[in-house]
Amino acid sequence: MNESLSVMDLEKRWKESLTATEAAVVHHPEVYREIKSLVEKVITRTLDIGDYLPTAERLGSLLQKMDTATQNSIFHFFTEPVSPASIRNLKYFRFECMDLHEQLKAFDAWRLKSHRLVIVK
């Protein structure tokens, strides 16, 4: 990645990624909820070594399902790093999940800010 990007270019890419992520969430809201739940479980609880592989495989398959809806979403960027084939150590899996958790929190905040819902009585 030798190209130099301006702040505006980076912000544009970030907004495109958020928009793609939103499209994926709209197509698969139940999968999104499961991803958030699984990531939260990985980063807040201890993960037994025997549960590592099934958990990583499950999260990878969920991310891949979300990634098929749209490219360049947050899910697209995390599909490869959380797959069991690319993580050689359990501690890196937890770090990837922590990073994914932060990205999903930023996405949720953006979504709340950009969509104003009004309760009508």
Number of C-alpha atoms within 10 A of each C-alpha: 4 4 5 7 10 9 9 9 11 11 12 12 13 15 15 14 21 22 19 21 25 20 17 23 20 13 14 15 14 10 16 21 12 13 23 16 12 18 22 15 13 18 17 10 8 9 14 9 8 8 9 16 15 11 19 23 15 17 23 21 16 19 23 17 18 27 22 12 18 20 16 16 24 24 29 21 15 19 18 15 16 25 21 20 11 11 15 10 9 15 10 14 22 20 14 17 24 17 15 21 19 12 15 20 13 13 19 14 11 15 14 11 10 9 8 8 8 6 5 4 3
